[in-house]
Amino acid sequence: MQTVPCHLCGYDAPGQECRHCHHTAAEPSLADPRPSVVLGVLDGLRAVPTGLFFLATTSGIKRFLIPPFLLTLALFALLFWWSWGGLNALLDAAALQDISSLELEEGWLQDVATWLVEKQVVVWTARLSGWLVLVLTSSLVALYTFSVAYEALSGPFLDEIQGRLEERWFGRNPRNTIQRPTDLGVSRCIALSVGVCSVAVVAVAAWWTLSGATAWLALLAIPLAVTLAVLVEREYGVWLWWVLRVEGHTLWVSVKASLLALLVLLLFFWLKFIPVVGYILFVALAGFSTAITLLDIPFSRRQWSLEKRLQFMLHQFLPTVAFGAVASLLFLIPVLGPILMVPAASIGGQWLICRLDKSSLRPKALRVTGEAPEA
């Protein structure tokens, strides 16, 4: 389906009227006229703080961030536990069991060495040093990968948060109007999904720690949990299949967008070596590439193709670069950066898409009277 975005909400509106927002918004910042270029850049700069404001002031959405946060913590805890077990095994294998190989002469030095070995002081010192190195290394790795894992796991939950906000802004959740195949309550779907995911985490942890046929039997708990959830609530199966199908298509478009962003950075890496202006140009491209991934959920909700996404971002190049640059800087804040900025950037990106002009994405014959002319 070729989406013809509404100039306000961005959802498919092939006629002069939009059945989703009716060209009005309860949110004052979205009811303003389409911003000029300068105001558009300012909107890009304030999009992430605006997203954080909506997250803090909108009731009933913050609880959706708890499951992905706990799942991400469980994932990193499992990886740390596995790494620590491997390090212990390595130290056990390298533990000194016989001091004769040291060829020490009889005397106090041999006695001290014997005592150190018997008391396993060397081994425990190595363990303490290894633990400190592991904690330091894990902290550095988590600093740069936590946001990636958290964003991946929180995708469906952020999607629901954006639906709640759109309902607040436009009076309805357009995604549900267009695609949702069942009237099963969102809270019920989330409760069943959290239960299935919890079983899946335990099953994977058991598979990781056990060995042989027992380990593989543990994984059977996952399909059993899904089957039980579908038996408890028949409509959950319909909803789950719809989510998997939509998320699969979304993932494919997202992967293409991410690969494109990476390709852009690699092709233009040489800009960093140009004196003065080169680094500035590369930062702008990095902000643009970051925006491609951060805007993925609102783009996917509106069923925009990769071509339409790029068309919009090129038409609004400066605002999207400003948005991506601010988000990239805030992600670098230790701990709080990923935890707060992933949802704030997602919501801020959603607000920015609604805020910016999308008339260039509509055929000229279908443009609503009063829309801004194509640049």
N, C-alpha and C positions, 0 to 999 in steps of 0.2 A: 504493500500500500504506500502510495506517495503522499506523505503528510504535507498539508498546507497550513503552516502554523498561524494561529491567531496572533495579531500584533501585540496582545497583552499577555495572555496566559501561555501561549506557545503551543497549545494543543491543536489538533486537527480541526480546522474551520474552513471548509471549502467554499462556503457561501459568504455573504456579506455579514451575517450574524454568527456569533459564536455561542453554541448551546452550552458551553461549559462555564464561561465567565460573563457572557453578555456584555463584554467590553467595560466592565466595572469591577472594582475591587474594594473590599472593606478596609484593606490595609492602606493608610494614607500615602505611604511612600510609593505605592504602586499605582495610585490614582492620579499622580502628578503627570504632566505632559512628558513625552519622550525626551530624555536629556540630550543636551548638545554634546559635542565632542569633549569639551572640558569637563562638564558635569558627569559625563560618562566615565572619564578617568577617575574622578573623585568617587563615583559609585563603585568602581573596581577596587579602589583603595579601602573603602569602608565596608565592602561586602562581608569579609570574615568577621569583623566586630559586630556587624548587623546580624549575622547568623548566630553569633554567640548571644546576642541580646534576645533574639527570638527563642533560642534554646532555654535561656534562663527565665523568660517571662511567660512562656506558653505552658499551661498545665497539662499533665497527662502524657508528655512525650519523653521526659527524661528517663523514665523507667525502661524504655525500649533500649537504652544504651547499656543497661546492666548485663543482660545475657552475653552480648559479644565481648564486653570487657572481661567477664569471668572466663569465657571460653578462651580468649587470648592469653590471660594469665595462666590458665590450666595448660595451654599449649607450651608456653615458655617454661613453666615449672617442670613439665614432662621432659622437655629437651635438656634442661639443667640437670635433672635427676639422672637422665641417661648419660650425659657427659661426665658427671661425677662418678657414676658407676664404672665407666670406662677408664677414668683416671685412676680409681682405686685398684682396678684389675691390673693396670700397667705398673703401679707401684708395688703391688704384691709380687708380680713377676720379677721385678728388679730388686726386691728386698735382699740385702746382704745376709746370708745365712751362715757363712763360714769365713772366719777371719784369717784362716791359714793362707789364703790367697794374698794377704797383705804382706806376708813374710816379715813380721815384726819380731824383734829379739825379745827374749823374756825380760820382764821388768814392768815398771809402772805404766808405760805406754801400751803394752799388750793388755794389761789388766783393765785400763780405761776403755780400750777398744772392745774388749770382751763384754764389759758392763753395758756399753752403749748398744751393742748388738742384742744382748739378752733383754734389755729393757725396751728394745725397739725404738730408741730415741731417734735414730737416724730416719727410720721409716715414718714416725709421727711428725718429725720436722719436715720431711718431704711432703707429707700429706697436707700439713698446714700451709706450706709454701704453694703447693698445687692448688689448694682451695682458694687462696688469695688471688692467684693468677687466674683461676677459672672465674671467680666472681668479677674481677676487673674486666676480663675479656668478654664475659657474658653481658656485663653492663654496657660495654661499648657496642656490642652487636645488637643488643635490645634497643639501644638508643636510635639506631638507624633502621631497624627492621620491625619494631613494635607497631609503628604507624601503618606499615604495609599490611601486616597480619591483621591488625585491628580493623583497618578499612575493608579488607577482603571479607572478614567475618561479619562485619556490621552492615554490609550492603543491604540485605533484606530489611533490617531494622531501620536503617536510615531511609529506605524507600517508604516505609510506613510512616515515619516521622514527617517526611515531605508531604505525604497524602493528608495527614492531619493539618498541616499548615496551609495547604491549598484549600482545604475545606474551610478553614478560618478566613482565608483571604477572598475566596470566590464563592463560598456558600456550598461547595460540593468538592468531592475528590474526583477530578476528571478521569484519572486512571481507572477507577472503579466503573465509571460510566462507560468507558470505551471497552475495557478488557475483562474485568473480573467475572468469572463464570458462575459464581455461587453467592448466595446471600449469607453464608456461614459467617458469624461474627469474627472480626479481626482478633479480638482478645482470645477467643476460643482457638483459632488457628495458631496463634503465637504460643499459647499454653501447651498445646499438643506438640508443636515443633520444638519447644524448649525441652519437653520430656524426651522426645526422640533423640535430640542432640546430646542430652545428658547421658543417655544410654550409650550412644555412639562414642562419646569421649571415654567412658569407662571401658567399653569393649576394646577400643584401640589401645588404651593403656594396658589392659590385660594381655592383648596380643603382643605388645611390645616387650612385656616382662616375662611372659611364659615362653615355652618352647615346644616344638613338635606339634602333634595333632591338636593338643589342648589349646594352643595359641590360636589356631585357625578356627576351632569351634567357638572361641570367644567372639569372633567376628559375626557369627550367626545371630548374635543378640541384636544387631542393627536391623536386618530385614524383619526380624520378629517384632521389634519395637514399632516399626512402620506399619506392619500388618495389624498389630493390636490397636494402634491409633486409628487406622481406617475402619476397623470393626467397631470401635467405640463411636466414631463419627464418620458416617459414610461420605458426607460432603467434603470431608477433609482430604480424601483421596483425589477428588476432582480439583480442589484448590491446589493440592501439592503438585499434581501433574501440570497444571497451568503455570505454577511458579517455576518449576523445573524447565518447562518449555520456554517461558519468557526469559528466565535468567540465563538459559543456554544461548539464546539468540543475543541477549545483552552482552554476555561474556565474549562472544565471538566478535561483536562490533567493538567492544572495549579493548580486546587484545589487539585488533587492527589499529585502533587509535593509539594505544600505548606503544606499539611497534613503530608507528609513524612518528610519535613524539621522540622516541629513542633515536630513530634514524635522523631526524632533524638536528638533534644535539650532536650526533657523531659527524654529520656532514659539515656542520658549521663550527666544529670545535676549534678550527684554526683562527676563528675570529678573536679568541682570547689573546692571541699573540700580536694583534695589531695595537700599536701604542694608542693610549688614551681612549679612543672611541670603541676599540675592539671589545674590551671587557664589558662595556655598557651594552653593546649590541648582543653579546652572548647572554648576558643576564636577561635581556628582553626575550630572547628566544627560549631561555630556560623557564621564564615565567609563563610564556605561551604554552610550552610543552606540559608544564605542571597543570595549567588550567584545563588542558584536554582531558586529563585523568580525573581531576576534581569535579568537573562538570558532567561526568559520565552518568550518574544516577538521574539528574533532571533531564538530560538528553534522552536517556533510555525510556523514562516515563512517558516522554512525548513521542517516542518511536521515530526519532530523527535518525536518518541514515548518516554514515560517516561523511558523505559528501555534503549533506546539509549542515552537519556540525561544523565542518571546516568553513563552509560558506558564511555561517553566522559569525564564527570567531575571527575570520579575516575581515569581515565588515566591521566588527567591533574589536579590532586588534588591540588598541591601546587600553581599553577597559579590562579586557581579559588578561593582558600582560600584567597590568597593575594588580589584578586579583591573584594571579598565580605567584607573583613575586612576594606579596604580603603573606600568603599562605605558606610559601617555602620558608620564609624567615621565622614565622611563628612555630613551624614544625620543629625547628632546632632547639626550642626550649625544652630542657630535660624533663622527662616524666609528664608534666602537665601539657606540654606541646602536643604530643600525639593524642592524649586522652581527650582534651578539650577541642583541639583544632580540627580533628577529623570530622566530628559532627558539625562544628561551627563552619568549616569550609564547605561542607556539603550543603548545609542550609543556606549559607551565604551565596553559594553558586546558584542555588535554586532562585533566590531572591533576585540575583543579578540578571539571570536569563529573563525573568518576568519584567524587570525594570528597563532593560535595554530594548532598543527598537528592532523589531523583527520584520518590518514591512518589506525588506529586500528579499526575504525568503518566499514571498507570495507573488504569484503572477500579477502583472500590472492590472489585468482585467478584474482580478478578485480583491484588489486592495480596497479597504474600507475608507470611505471619505474622511479626510482629515489625517490619514497616515502620512508619516514623513516620506518625502520623495527618496528615491534610491540615490545613494551617494555615487 
